[in-house]
């Protein structure tokens, strides 16, 4: 029976665009363009340097926020019938001493065993307590980052980069990781960076390397929190995991919500308590879908997000 690590990744960061200064002629009041040096366009290397630096900064700021995380992983059989599921809702909160802890408020028994998969406690920690931010400045030496071009993501114009861990072309290092049973340590995929704020607004890919385990592809979307920080709010994956003798169709949805900043020095601790779900054994559940995925990337600070008059309200899932 195979183990499954479900991880995610990933990331967004705020930097102000540089505005060219314009000298004014004191005698005529007109703008003097002579001698003015136009702002040079940023090189891909400079863009990478800036958004990875902000990614590292956001990792630390994120530790100062409480939030709720809802994680669901389903195995689908024929006709998309759910044959196994892992589901957990956790509140990441601060105690009186200012220490952040995970309070598990809903955690029905996992039924992944019914589908031929097994999730250990270590797997569960990787799935729930994942690091949503990837490719910080300290990670950059381990990656090859290639500029692909520009692409529009909803209302945002973005720079697009492909990221590949250097270890994937290093057979000696791959052997060391295999011998030490280290899998899913790096992110491999694509990153979208807003061309004005130079923040990551979307990531898509998977974690690597894979030896005995398999990891699903996913997409992570970010939203602007408190008008300053771009944090992940939604991750969705729908993929087939190819094992030696069989393949498994999995879907996952992870939601982050109710972000609130705690003004204090933060220390991270472990899990506090578990409150079991009241779901009846054997009760059938529908497969997860992406109906609750953000329809558009949220408006930037100071902008008003346009509502679609034709859009129908989405009923929240229980």
N, C-alpha and C positions, 0 to 999 in steps of 0.2 A: 504494500500500500504506500502510495507516494505522499510526501509532505508537500504542502503548498504554502509558499510565502506570498502574501498579497501585499504589495507595497506600492507606494505611490511616489510618487514624487510629487512634487515639485513646486512655483515660484513667482515676485514682482517688486519693483523698486523705484523711488522718486528722485529725480535730479532735475534742476532747473535748466532750461535751454539758455544758451548764451545769446544775448541780444546785442547786435552791433551798435556801438556808440556813434553818434552823429554830431559833428562839430557845427556850431552855429556861428554865422558871420555877425559880429557885433554891430557893424556899421549898417548893414542892409536888412538884418533880421532873416536873411535867407539861409538855407542850408548849404554849407560849403562841402562839396563832395571831393574837392582836390585834397590830396594827401590822406584821405580816409582809406583805411585798409579794410576791405570787405571781409566778413567772417568766413573763414574757410570751412568747407563741409567736413564733418567728422569722418575719420577713417574707420573702417570696420574694427581695427585694433583698439581705437579709442572708445568706440561704443561698447565693445566687449569689456574693456577695463572698467568703464563706468557702471554698467549694469551688474557685473559680478561684485563690485565693491558694495553696491547698494544691497545686493542679495545677502551678503555677509551681515550688513547692518540690520536688515529686516529679520534675520534669524534671531538676533538678540532682542530686538524690540518685541517680537512675537511672544517671547517668554514672559512678557509683562502683561499679557492679555488673558483673561478668562474667556472661555467659549464652550459651545456644545458641539460634539462630533458624533454624527450618526453614520455607522459603517455597516454595509450589507454586502455579502458575497453569496451568490446563488449558483448552484450547478443545475443546468437545464438538460432534460432528457428529450426524447421524441416529442414533437408538437409543442416544444418549449414548456413542458411541464416541469415544475421545480422538484428536483429529486434530493436536494440537500441545500442547507442554508446556514450561514453564520451571520448573526445580527447582534449589534451592540450599540447602545447609546451611552455616551460618557459626558459628564460635565467636568471641564478642567477649571478648577476654582482655587481660591486662596484661603488659607486658614488664618486665624488671628495672628500668627507669627509671620505672615506674609509669604508663606511657602506655597507654591502651586502644587496641587495634587489632582489625581484623576479619581472622580467619584463615578463609578459605574451605576447607572440608574436603571438600565434595562439590559438583560443578557440571558435570553432563553437558551437552553442547551443546544449546542451546535448539532446539526444533522448531516454534516458533510460526510461523515462515515458512511451514511446510506448510499452516497454516490461514489464511493471508492476513494475518497480523499480523507486525509487526516491533518488536523491543525493542532500542533502542540502549543504549550504555553508560550514558547519562544516565537512561534509563528504568529500567535495572537498578538503578542506585544509588537511585532513588526508591522502587523496589519493596522492596529489601532494607534500605536504611538509612533507612527511614521514621522519622518522629518519632511514637512511639506516644501521646504526650500532646498533647491539644488543649485550647483554650480556657483558657489560663492568664490570670492577672490582666492581663498586658501585652496579651493578645489581645482582652480584653473590649470595648474601645472600637470594635472592628471588627464586632461582632455585635449582633443583636437577640435577646434571650433571653426566652422566654415561659414562664411557669409553667402547666403543663397540669393537674396534680393529683397524687394519690398512687396508687401501684400496687405490688403485691407482686411481687417477682422472687425466685422460689424462697422461701427463708425470710426474706428481707429486705423490710422496708417502705421504699419509696423515694419521694422526690420526683421528679417527671418534668418535664423542661424541653425545649422545642424551641428549637433554635439556627439562626439564618439569618444568613449574612454580609450586612452592609449593602451591600456592593458589588453584590449581585444586583439591587438596585433603583436602582442608579446607572448609567445608560446611558453617561455620560461616562467613568466609571472602567472600565466593562466594555470600552469601545472602546479605552482605553489598554492594558488587559491583552491584548486581542486583537492590537493592533498590535505589542506586545512579545512575542507568542507565550507568554504566561504562562497556564498552565492548571493546574487542580487545586491551587490554593494554599490554599483554605479548606475547612473541614469544614461540612457542612450536614446536620442530622438531629436525633436525639433523644438525651438523656442521662438516665440514672437515677442518682440520688444517694441513698445510704443515709441514712435519717432520723435515725439516732443518731450515726454518726461523721461525717456530712456528707462522704462520699467518693464519688467516681464509681465505680460497680461495673459499669456496662455502657454502651456507646455503640452506636448504629445509624444508618447514613446513608451518605453518599458525599462525595467531594471535588468541589469546583466552583471556578471555572466550567469549562464544556466548550465548546470551539470546534471544532477539528478532531479532537480526541481524545475518547475515551469512558472513563468510569471506573465500575467495578462497585460496587453497593451492598454493604455489609458490616455485620457485627455483631462487636464486640470485647468479650470478657469479661475481667474482672480477678480476681486472687486475692491474698490477703494473704500477703506475703513477709516472713519474719523477724518476724512478729507485729506489724509496724508499717506496712509500705508496701504499697499496693495497686497492683500492676504488671499490665500486660496479659499474659495467658498463651495466649490463643486468639482467632484471628480467622477468620471464615468468611464467604464470599460466594458466591452463586449468582445470576447475573443475565444478561440479554441486553443486549448493547451495540448500539445502533441507529446504524449509519452511513448515509451517503446512499444507497448502492446495495445494502447488505446488512446483515444483523445477525449477531452472533456470540454464541454461548452460552458463557459462561466460568464456571469454578468456581475458587475459590482458598481455600487454607488456610495460615495462618501460625501457627506455634507458638513460644512463648518458654518456655524451661525452663532448669533448672540455674542459677538465680540465686545468685550469691555476691558478697558485698560485699568490696571492696578498700579498705582503710583508707589512703588517701593522697590528695594533690591529684591530680586527674585531668586529663590532656590527651588530646583525641581526635585520632587520626590516621587514616590510610586503610587500604586493604586490604593484607594482607601476602602471601598466596600462594594458589594454586589447586591443589587436588589433584583431578584429573579422576575422574569416576565410571567404573566398569567396566561400566555397562549396555551391552548389545550393541545396535548400531544396528538399528532396525526392530523392536525388542522392544515388544510392545503393553503398555500400562499401563492399569489400571482407573481410572475417574474418581474424583476425591476425593469424600468424603462427610463428613457431620458426625457419624459414629459416635463419634469421639473428643472431641466437644465436651463440656465439663464438664456433667454431669447436673444439678448444682445449684451455686449460688454457695457457695464454701467458707465454713466456719464462721468466726466472728469469733474473735480471740484469746481464749483461755480457755474457749471452747466446744468441745464434742465433736461432731463431725459424725456424724449418724446414717447408717448404711449401710443400703441397701435389700436385705433378705434375698432378694428375688426377682431382683435384678439379676444378669445374667450377666457374667462377666469379659470385657473387651474385649481381643482380641489386638492387641498393638502392631503398627503397620505397619512394614515393613522400611525 
